[in-house]
């Protein structure tokens, strides 16, 4: 796994490389050497706009630091510029954070956006469905939750831990039928949110 460069360090590197490269190009004989700074700076800059801060956000979620994750994700200033599948991950992470804050309305909106995006694997889609299923259960909409479970079970999930969560969720949902208070099958941002690589 490649090391994750902290966002503040990344911004410093971008600034140093670009300004240093441009400055070096004006020095006599420095034009050829300036590309040694400009190229890494440009790569880091493009990486920021097209990949965002998803990796560092995911790491914060893995650590259980949802406030830190929210702050990291907010540093992705242009989510519409992200690569197609990264847009889906962006909305997935944003929805997961909203769920931890019990902001069910925004969580529902963001997870549906993620579901409509080009997610990289069935495991990611499964986590989205688990989130939507949990929100439906919180709203006591067991019918909607069962529909999400049906779609969820059609996916070819490969993660054994995720399969166990799906089975547990199905069992909870079965017990919830006839329960007027509804149920919230545990989607678990810390346990089930996979780290973005």
Secondary structure, DSSP 8 states (H G I E B T S, - for coil): ------HHHHHHHHHHHHHHHHHHHTSTT-HHHHHHHHHHHHHHHHHHHHHTTHHHHHHHHHTT-HHHHHHHHHT---GGGS-HHHHHHHHHHHHHHHHHTT-HHHHHHHHHHHHTS--S-HHHHHHHHHHHHHHHHHTT-HHHHHHHHHHHHTS----HHHHHHHHHHHHHHHHHTT-TT-------HHHH-----
